[in-house]
Amino acid sequence: MSDATLLTVYSRECCHLCHDMIEALDALRSVYPFAVRVVDIEDDEDLEQRYGHLVPVLIANGEEICHYHLDPAALAAYFGRIL
C-alpha cells in the first residue's frame, strides 16, 4: 500500500478522551501508514446523534475501529487486514 490510510476521529473540542486518542495515534505514526482527520461533531446534528455518546470514535474506510479509548489491538487488526 503506497498511500497512507485516512483515519477519522469523531470528537469534541472539550473532550479529554478525544485528545488522549489523538495523542495515542500520533505515537503510532511510525508503525502504520496513516493520516488523521479530526471531525468535531458539535455543529453537526447527524454526527452528534450517531456518535455523541461514543466519542471519540475512530473510523477507517467506514469501519469503526474503536471508541472511548484507542484500542491498539483493534488498530493492528485493521491494518493487518488492509496491508
Stockholm file with secondary structure:
# STOCKHOLM 1.0

chainA/1-83         MSDATLLTVYSRECCHLCHDMIEALDALRSVYPFAVRVVDIEDDEDLEQRYGHLVPVLIANGEEICHYHLDPAALAAYFGRIL
#=GR chainA/1-83 SS CCSCEEEEEEECTTCHHHHHHHHHHHTTTTTSCEEEEEEECTTCHHHHHHHTTTCSEEEETTEEEEESSCCHHHHHHHHHHHC
#=GC SS_cons        CCSCEEEEEEECTTCHHHHHHHHHHHTTTTTSCEEEEEEECTTCHHHHHHHTTTCSEEEETTEEEEESSCCHHHHHHHHHHHC
//
